[in-house]
């Protein structure tokens, strides 16, 4: 029986409910989308949650709506590659 090459296990993506999409206008008329990942640390409470950048647009967009649309497409891409917990997995 021939075995294929060993592959590194896939990088675990954050749970989809721990992601947020936002748009920043860093300069007038230059909008960037940002996918943010929730940070569960000692400073987090039931009412507050910290976030850190997961993915950020490389190029600005001329409008908020176009940046938001591209950010939503990036979020869909992350969702398509996310690992979903199976039976018995701790979430």
C-alpha positions in Angstrom: 0.0 0.0 0.0 1.5 3.3 -1.0 1.1 6.3 1.3 1.1 9.9 0.2 3.3 12.6 1.8 2.7 13.7 5.3 0.8 16.9 5.6 0.7 19.3 8.5 -2.7 19.4 10.2 -4.8 22.4 9.0 -4.6 25.5 11.0 -7.7 25.8 13.2 -9.8 28.7 12.3 -11.7 30.7 14.9 -15.3 29.8 15.6 -17.5 31.8 13.2 -19.4 33.3 16.1 -16.2 34.8 17.4 -15.6 37.0 14.3 -16.6 40.5 13.5 -16.5 42.6 10.3 -15.9 46.3 10.4 -14.9 49.1 8.0 -12.5 51.9 8.9 -12.0 55.2 7.0 -8.3 55.7 7.7 -8.1 58.8 5.4 -10.9 60.7 3.8 -12.4 58.5 1.0 -10.1 55.5 1.8 -12.1 52.6 3.4 -10.6 49.4 4.6 -12.4 46.3 5.8 -11.2 44.4 8.8 -12.1 40.9 10.0 -11.7 40.8 13.8 -11.3 37.7 16.0 -12.6 37.8 19.6 -10.0 37.6 22.3 -11.1 35.6 25.4 -8.8 36.8 28.1 -9.0 37.8 31.7 -10.2 41.3 30.7 -13.3 39.9 28.9 -16.6 39.8 30.8 -20.1 38.7 29.9 -20.8 42.3 28.7 -17.6 43.1 26.9 -15.3 41.2 24.5 -12.0 42.3 23.1 -11.0 41.8 19.4 -7.8 41.6 17.4 -7.3 41.8 13.6 -7.5 38.5 11.8 -7.5 39.7 8.2 -7.2 43.3 6.9 -7.8 44.7 3.4 -4.6 45.4 1.5 -6.0 48.1 -0.7 -8.5 50.9 0.2 -11.9 51.2 -1.4 -13.5 54.5 -2.5 -16.7 53.9 -0.5 -17.8 52.3 2.8 -20.3 50.0 0.9 -17.7 48.6 -1.4 -15.3 47.9 1.5 -18.1 46.3 3.4 -19.0 44.1 0.4 -15.4 43.0 0.0 -15.1 42.3 3.7 -18.3 40.2 3.6 -16.7 38.2 0.7 -13.6 37.7 2.9 -15.8 36.5 5.8 -17.5 34.0 3.5 -14.1 32.7 2.4 -13.1 32.2 6.1 -16.4 30.5 6.8 -15.9 28.1 3.9 -12.5 27.0 5.3 -13.5 27.0 9.0 -13.5 23.8 10.9 -16.8 23.0 12.5 -16.8 21.2 15.8 -18.0 17.6 15.6 -19.6 15.4 18.3 -17.5 15.3 21.4 -15.4 18.3 20.5 -15.0 20.9 23.2 -16.3 24.3 22.1 
